[in-house]
Each structure stands twice: as C-alpha cells, then as structure tokens.
Amino acid sequence: MNTQRLMALALTLCAGGAQAADSGVTLYGVVDAAVGTTRVSGPGGLKSSSAGMISSGYGDSVFGLRGSEDLGNGWSAGFMLETSFDVGTGGRSNPDALFGNSSWVGVSNPAAGELRLGRQYTVAQETAIQLELAPWKDMGMGSTFKASDSYQVPNAVSYRSPDFGGFSMAAGYSFDVAGNQISGQSAPAVSSAIRYAQGPLLLLATWDRTYLSGRDRPGPRDPQAWQLGGSYDFETVKVSAVWSRQSNGYVGLNGGDPDQLGLGLGAAEFADGGHLDAYLIGAAVPVTPSDTVLAQWSLVRPSWAWRDGRKARPGQVASVGLVHELSKRTKLYAMAGIATRYALDEQLVQGQGTTTRLMSGINHAF
C-alpha cells in the first residue's frame, strides 16, 4: 500500500519543483478504488464472505499539501500535510485527525540533511517499504512486516542525512506515541535506518523500539523490530528479499488486539515475550512496456505456544497480480491473494484458517 503513497510524493516533488524557488505549495494525491470478493475461514470453522467495493486496493488513497521556501545559502523550509480517505464513503481513514498521515514542518540543506518536527511516518517504515513490490490492500509487505505497514507516530522529531557515496542514514524519536507526553507516563519510540543504493542495487537495515509505561499496560515488555533486506533490478525482472524479527508485540502498536490488551500489540503470547520472524520475497516482471506482473510471498514463524500448550504454527500470505499503465498517472490492476493460518485483521490467531481475495480496480495519481 505504501508504494503508491511514495509514488504520489514523487509526483508532488516533480510537480512542485518549478515552484520551489518561489515558495510554491502543491496539492497532490492518489484516488484508488476496486471491486472484489473476500472469503474467510476463521477459528472454529467459522466462515464468511463479502463482495463489494474495496478502497485503496493497490495504493493508499490520500490527498495532501506540500510546500517549501528558499531560505538562501542552500537552506529551505518545508512542510507536509496529508490525510488518507475511503473512496467508497468519502470519509477520513482516521476520523480523529484532520491530517492523520503527516503534519510536519522542517528545514533542509543538501549538505546537512533534513530535520522534521510533527506527526510523520517512522524512518524505518519510510525506508523499508522501498522493498515492497506488490502493495495490495491487507496483503502487501505491511501485512506481515508491521514495522513497514502504513503507520505514523505523533510528537516526533526525525533527521535524514545526505547521501555519502550511496550510503545514507535516518533517525527518529517520538516523545509519546500513546498519550500526552507526561514525564514518567509517556511511551516514547525510536526509529533508525541505514540505506545503501547504487544503480540497480538497494540494501537496508532498520530498527525500531517503543518504550511502554505502566500506564499503557502493567509490567509491559518493550516491543521492537529489526528489518534487513535488499532488492536488485535486472531490468527483465526486479527481485526483493526481506527478513524481520518482531519481539514483544508489534512496535507500531498497529496490529490486531485478539486478547483485548488495549493496544495493537497482537496476541498476548506475542506481547508477553514472544517473537515473530517474517520472511518475504517478491518479483516484478515487465511483460510489455505498459504491463507488469507482480508476485510476492511472505512467511511468518512465531516462537510461542498458545495457552493450551499447542505451538503456534507459521502463517503465509501470497499474491499475484497484473498492473496495466494507461498513463504515467493512471493504472488498472487485478490481483489474487491468499493467507493461510493468518488473519488480515488480527494477524496470528489460534485456529485461524484461510483468507482468499480477488479484486480489480483503478488507481489515479494527481
């Protein structure tokens, strides 16, 4: 899902480049809608199916404002205000925030890097998502690599370095991801990333940690996530491979809550000392100048046993799809995906069956 958000941002930069020297402001966005069917076999043999409209099937539907001002001597000030929305209803994805995706202001210099203050994506998510090749709703990289899912942290400060011979780094700190920045009761979070890009090769490593307080959960363990991966574009095919270890629950507090822990940490056994290894491989194969086949497979391997003593079993998410470019800004797409022993909303749940999805839609960036 995040690939299209990054593409929208790239379009913003291209569209706003001519205006930057004049302190221009650019409106940008993505509108994405699909129709599809989803069939679920849940715990205890429960079965359900649904058919209808799916918002953001290939890329997040967003709109935002971005601008910059030339301060002289290579320095510039900039800002970004962005929100995501449901195309089917027109409502905001986050009804509690006008700009739920981004609301930051910062300064930058090509030789010194960039500093941002405000609500923003973590530097780890922003970096690792560059390895995603098949960003299908609920079945992309973020479905199993939750530290790379489309989530943001409030009250944050982040820094991105210049490029040094292909190497760059970034670091971020949120004063409180769960409350009001009260000393002794806050839940701060840190995020970091190292990236190497040279021609068709991309390598990266990220680390995140969230420090929970007793206010959030009695005797909490601090969730953290490591991510290592790379991609290479052979022109005839682009491939990517990623590994992640997520410990003590989901670091972004953006997973399911099957045991009503009050946070998006995932299952209680995971949050109480378990860890989850995730593996992903993907391929993008251009078959014509305007058509690309996308294939992606991910495996999650939990370390814990459920309360009844049964060992948690691995889950899988796999997809294949076709993207047809009508223009540089408009795409048609179709996909088929399957998740086994893995729930798209609650992730790892004991006894979880299989989920299948078929959908096709249109994606337009402006």
C-alpha positions as CSV (number, residue, x, y, z in Angstrom):
1,M,0.0,0.0,0.0
2,N,2.8,2.4,0.8
3,T,4.4,2.1,-2.7
4,Q,1.7,4.3,-4.2
5,R,1.9,6.8,-1.4
6,L,5.6,7.2,-2.1
7,M,4.9,7.5,-5.8
8,A,2.4,10.2,-5.1
9,L,5.1,12.0,-3.1
10,A,7.5,11.7,-6.0
11,L,4.9,13.2,-8.3
12,T,4.5,16.0,-5.8
13,L,8.2,16.8,-5.9
14,C,8.2,16.7,-9.7
15,A,5.1,18.9,-10.0
16,G,6.4,21.3,-7.3
17,G,9.9,21.6,-8.5
18,A,9.4,24.6,-10.7
19,Q,7.5,26.3,-7.8
20,A,10.0,25.6,-5.1
21,A,12.2,28.6,-5.7
22,D,9.0,30.8,-5.4
23,S,7.9,29.1,-2.2
24,G,5.2,27.1,-4.1
25,V,2.6,24.9,-2.5
26,T,1.4,21.8,-4.3
27,L,-1.8,19.8,-3.9
28,Y,-1.2,16.1,-4.6
29,G,-2.9,12.8,-4.0
30,V,-4.0,9.3,-5.1
31,V,-7.5,8.0,-5.6
32,D,-7.8,4.2,-5.7
33,A,-10.9,2.0,-5.8
34,A,-11.5,-1.6,-6.6
35,V,-14.3,-4.2,-6.6
36,G,-13.6,-7.6,-5.1
37,T,-14.6,-10.6,-3.1
38,T,-13.1,-11.9,0.2
39,R,-13.7,-15.3,1.7
40,V,-12.6,-16.1,5.3
41,S,-12.3,-19.4,7.2
42,G,-11.8,-18.3,10.8
43,P,-11.2,-20.0,14.1
44,G,-13.6,-22.8,15.0
45,G,-14.6,-23.3,11.4
46,L,-16.5,-20.1,11.1
47,K,-16.8,-19.0,7.5
48,S,-17.7,-15.6,6.0
49,S,-17.6,-14.0,2.6
50,S,-18.1,-10.4,1.3
51,A,-18.2,-8.7,-2.1
52,G,-18.2,-5.1,-2.9
53,M,-16.0,-2.0,-3.2
54,I,-12.5,-2.0,-1.7
55,S,-10.9,1.4,-1.2
56,S,-7.2,1.6,-1.8
57,G,-6.8,-1.8,-3.4
58,Y,-3.3,-1.1,-4.9
59,G,-2.3,2.2,-3.2
60,D,-3.4,4.3,-0.3
61,S,-6.0,6.9,-1.3
62,V,-4.6,10.2,0.0
63,F,-4.5,13.9,-0.6
64,G,-2.2,16.5,0.8
65,L,-0.4,19.8,0.6
66,R,3.4,20.1,0.4
67,G,5.4,23.3,0.1
68,S,8.8,24.8,0.6
69,E,10.6,28.2,0.9
70,D,14.1,29.0,-0.3
71,L,15.9,30.5,2.8
72,G,19.2,31.1,0.9
73,N,22.6,29.6,1.1
74,G,21.2,26.2,0.2
75,W,18.7,26.1,3.1
76,S,15.0,25.7,2.7
77,A,12.0,25.3,5.0
78,G,9.2,22.9,4.1
79,F,6.0,21.3,5.4
80,M,3.7,18.4,4.6
81,L,0.0,18.0,5.5
82,E,-1.5,14.6,4.4
83,T,-4.6,12.5,5.1
84,S,-5.9,9.2,3.8
85,F,-9.6,8.5,3.0
86,D,-12.1,5.9,2.0
87,V,-13.0,6.3,-1.7
88,G,-16.3,4.4,-1.2
89,T,-17.6,6.6,1.6
90,G,-15.6,9.7,1.3
91,G,-14.7,9.6,5.0
92,R,-11.3,10.0,6.5
93,S,-9.4,6.8,7.4
94,N,-8.6,8.4,10.8
95,P,-11.7,10.4,11.9
96,D,-9.8,11.7,14.9
97,A,-7.1,13.6,12.9
98,L,-7.5,16.1,10.1
99,F,-4.1,15.2,8.8
100,G,-3.6,11.7,10.1
101,N,-0.8,10.7,7.8
102,S,1.5,13.7,8.1
103,S,1.6,17.1,9.7
104,W,5.2,18.2,9.9
105,V,7.4,21.2,9.3
106,G,11.2,21.2,8.8
107,V,14.4,22.6,7.4
108,S,16.8,21.0,5.0
109,N,20.1,21.6,3.2
110,P,21.7,19.3,0.6
111,A,25.0,19.2,2.6
112,A,23.5,18.9,6.1
113,G,20.4,16.8,5.6
114,E,16.8,17.3,6.7
115,L,15.1,17.8,10.1
116,R,11.3,17.3,10.6
117,L,9.1,18.0,13.5
118,G,5.5,16.7,13.9
119,R,3.4,13.7,13.0
120,Q,5.1,11.6,10.4
121,Y,5.9,8.1,9.2
122,T,8.8,6.4,11.0
123,V,12.2,6.5,9.2
124,A,12.2,2.7,9.3
125,Q,8.8,2.4,7.6
126,E,9.7,5.0,5.1
127,T,13.0,3.2,4.2
128,A,12.0,-0.5,4.3
129,I,8.8,0.0,2.3
130,Q,11.0,0.7,-0.7
131,L,11.5,-3.1,-0.9
132,E,7.8,-3.8,-1.4
133,L,6.8,-4.8,-4.9
134,A,3.2,-5.9,-4.5
135,P,1.4,-3.3,-2.3
136,W,-2.1,-5.0,-2.3
137,K,-4.5,-3.9,0.4
138,D,-4.1,-6.1,3.5
139,M,-1.8,-8.5,1.6
140,G,1.3,-6.4,0.9
141,M,4.5,-6.3,2.8
142,G,2.9,-4.5,5.8
143,S,0.5,-7.4,6.5
144,T,3.4,-9.4,7.9
145,F,6.1,-6.8,8.4
146,K,4.1,-4.5,10.7
147,A,7.0,-2.1,11.2
148,S,6.7,-1.4,7.5
149,D,3.0,-1.0,7.5
150,S,1.4,2.4,6.7
151,Y,1.5,3.9,10.2
152,Q,2.7,7.2,11.7
153,V,4.0,8.4,15.1
154,P,2.9,11.7,16.7
155,N,5.0,14.2,18.7
156,A,8.1,13.2,16.6
157,V,11.5,14.6,15.6
158,S,13.4,13.0,12.7
159,Y,16.6,13.5,10.8
160,R,17.7,12.3,7.3
161,S,21.3,12.5,6.3
162,P,22.7,13.5,2.9
163,D,23.9,10.7,0.6
164,F,27.5,9.7,1.1
165,G,28.7,7.6,-1.9
166,G,25.4,5.7,-1.9
167,F,25.1,5.5,1.9
168,S,22.5,7.4,3.9
169,M,21.0,7.2,7.4
170,A,18.0,8.4,9.3
171,A,16.8,8.5,12.9
172,G,13.6,9.5,14.6
173,Y,12.2,9.9,18.1
174,S,8.6,10.3,19.3
175,F,8.2,11.8,22.7
176,D,5.0,9.8,23.2
177,V,3.1,7.5,20.8
178,A,0.2,6.7,23.2
179,G,-0.6,9.8,25.3
180,N,0.1,13.4,26.2
181,Q,3.9,13.4,26.7
182,I,3.7,13.3,30.5
183,S,7.0,12.6,32.1
184,G,7.1,9.2,33.7
185,Q,3.9,8.1,31.9
186,S,4.8,8.7,28.3
187,A,5.5,5.9,25.8
188,P,8.4,7.2,23.6
189,A,9.6,5.4,20.5
190,V,12.8,5.4,18.5
191,S,13.3,4.5,14.8
192,S,16.5,4.2,12.8
193,A,17.6,3.2,9.3
194,I,20.7,2.7,7.2
195,R,20.4,2.6,3.4
196,Y,22.8,1.9,0.5
197,A,21.7,2.5,-3.1
198,Q,23.9,2.2,-6.1
199,G,22.4,1.7,-9.6
200,P,20.1,-1.3,-9.5
201,L,21.1,-2.4,-6.0
202,L,19.4,-1.4,-2.8
203,L,20.3,-2.6,0.7
204,L,18.9,-1.5,4.0
205,A,18.6,-2.2,7.7
206,T,16.2,-0.7,10.2
207,W,15.5,-0.9,13.9
208,D,12.5,0.3,16.0
209,R,11.6,0.2,19.7
210,T,8.7,1.5,21.6
211,Y,9.1,2.1,25.4
212,L,5.7,1.3,27.1
213,S,4.9,2.6,30.5
214,G,2.8,1.0,33.3
215,R,0.1,3.4,32.3
216,D,-0.3,1.6,29.0
217,R,-0.1,-1.9,30.4
218,P,1.0,-3.4,33.7
219,G,4.6,-4.8,33.6
220,P,5.0,-4.1,29.9
221,R,7.7,-5.6,27.7
222,D,9.0,-3.1,25.1
223,P,8.2,-4.2,21.6
224,Q,11.0,-3.8,19.0
225,A,11.6,-4.8,15.4
226,W,14.6,-5.4,13.2
227,Q,14.4,-5.4,9.4
228,L,17.1,-6.4,6.9
229,G,16.7,-6.7,3.1
230,G,17.6,-5.7,-0.4
231,S,16.5,-5.6,-4.0
232,Y,18.1,-5.7,-7.4
233,D,16.7,-4.6,-10.7
234,F,17.8,-6.9,-13.6
235,E,15.6,-4.9,-16.0
236,T,13.9,-8.1,-17.1
237,V,12.9,-8.7,-13.5
238,K,13.2,-6.8,-10.2
239,V,13.5,-9.0,-7.1
240,S,13.5,-8.2,-3.4
241,A,14.1,-10.2,-0.2
242,V,13.5,-9.1,3.4
243,W,13.7,-10.5,6.9
244,S,12.3,-9.1,10.1
245,R,12.3,-10.1,13.8
246,Q,9.5,-8.6,15.8
247,S,9.6,-9.1,19.6
248,N,7.2,-8.4,22.5
249,G,4.4,-7.4,20.2
250,Y,4.1,-5.0,17.2
251,V,6.4,-2.0,17.6
252,G,4.0,0.3,15.8
253,L,1.0,-0.6,18.1
254,N,-0.7,-1.2,14.7
255,G,-1.5,-4.9,14.9
256,G,-4.7,-6.7,16.0
257,D,-5.9,-7.0,19.6
258,P,-7.4,-10.5,19.8
259,D,-6.9,-10.7,23.6
260,Q,-8.2,-7.2,24.4
261,L,-4.8,-5.9,25.7
262,G,-5.9,-2.4,24.9
263,L,-3.1,-1.8,22.4
264,G,-2.3,-3.1,18.9
265,L,0.4,-5.4,20.2
266,G,-1.1,-8.6,18.7
267,A,-1.7,-11.8,20.6
268,A,-1.0,-11.9,24.4
269,E,1.6,-14.7,24.0
270,F,3.4,-12.5,21.5
271,A,3.3,-9.3,23.7
272,D,4.5,-11.3,26.8
273,G,7.9,-12.2,25.5
274,G,7.3,-13.9,22.2
275,H,9.0,-13.1,18.9
276,L,8.0,-13.4,15.3
277,D,10.3,-13.9,12.3
278,A,9.0,-12.8,9.0
279,Y,10.4,-13.5,5.5
280,L,9.4,-12.0,2.2
281,I,10.4,-12.5,-1.4
282,G,8.9,-10.6,-4.3
283,A,9.3,-10.2,-8.1
284,A,8.1,-7.6,-10.6
285,V,8.3,-8.7,-14.2
286,P,7.6,-6.2,-17.0
287,V,5.9,-8.3,-19.8
288,T,5.1,-5.3,-22.1
289,P,6.0,-1.6,-21.9
290,S,2.8,-1.0,-20.0
291,D,2.1,-4.3,-18.2
292,T,3.9,-5.7,-15.1
293,V,3.3,-8.9,-13.3
294,L,3.8,-8.7,-9.5
295,A,4.3,-11.8,-7.3
296,Q,5.0,-11.8,-3.6
297,W,5.2,-14.4,-0.8
298,S,5.7,-13.9,2.9
299,L,6.1,-16.4,5.8
300,V,5.7,-15.6,9.5
301,R,7.2,-18.0,12.1
302,P,6.1,-17.4,15.7
303,S,8.2,-18.6,18.6
304,W,5.5,-19.1,21.2
305,A,3.0,-21.7,22.4
306,W,-0.7,-20.9,23.0
307,R,-2.2,-21.0,26.5
308,D,-3.3,-24.6,25.9
309,G,0.3,-25.7,25.2
310,R,-0.1,-26.0,21.5
311,K,2.8,-24.5,19.5
312,A,1.7,-21.5,17.3
313,R,2.0,-22.6,13.6
314,P,3.6,-20.5,10.8
315,G,1.3,-18.4,8.6
316,Q,1.7,-17.3,5.0
317,V,0.5,-14.5,2.7
318,A,0.9,-14.8,-1.1
319,S,-0.3,-12.8,-4.1
320,V,0.0,-12.4,-7.8
321,G,-1.3,-9.6,-9.9
322,L,-1.1,-7.5,-13.0
323,V,-0.7,-3.8,-13.3
324,H,-1.5,-2.0,-16.6
325,E,-0.4,1.6,-17.1
326,L,-2.9,3.6,-19.0
327,S,-0.6,6.6,-18.5
328,K,2.1,7.8,-16.1
329,R,-0.6,8.7,-13.5
330,T,-3.4,6.1,-14.2
331,K,-3.3,2.3,-13.7
332,L,-5.6,-0.6,-14.0
333,Y,-4.9,-3.6,-11.9
334,A,-6.1,-7.1,-10.9
335,M,-4.9,-9.5,-8.2
336,A,-5.5,-12.8,-6.4
337,G,-4.2,-13.3,-2.9
338,I,-4.3,-16.0,-0.2
339,A,-3.5,-16.0,3.5
340,T,-3.2,-19.3,5.3
341,R,-3.2,-19.6,9.1
342,Y,-3.0,-15.8,9.2
343,A,-5.8,-13.2,9.7
344,L,-5.7,-10.0,7.8
345,D,-7.1,-8.0,10.7
346,E,-5.8,-9.9,13.8
347,Q,-2.7,-11.5,12.3
348,L,-1.8,-14.7,14.3
349,V,-4.9,-16.2,15.9
350,Q,-5.1,-19.7,17.2
351,G,-7.1,-21.9,14.8
352,Q,-7.1,-19.3,12.1
353,G,-8.0,-20.8,8.7
354,T,-7.6,-19.3,5.2
355,T,-8.5,-16.0,3.6
356,T,-8.7,-15.5,-0.2
357,R,-9.2,-12.3,-2.1
358,L,-9.9,-11.4,-5.7
359,M,-10.1,-7.8,-6.8
360,S,-9.6,-5.4,-9.7
361,G,-9.6,-1.6,-9.8
362,I,-8.2,1.7,-11.0
363,N,-5.5,3.9,-9.4
364,H,-5.1,7.5,-10.3
365,A,-2.4,9.9,-9.0
366,F,-2.7,13.7,-9.3
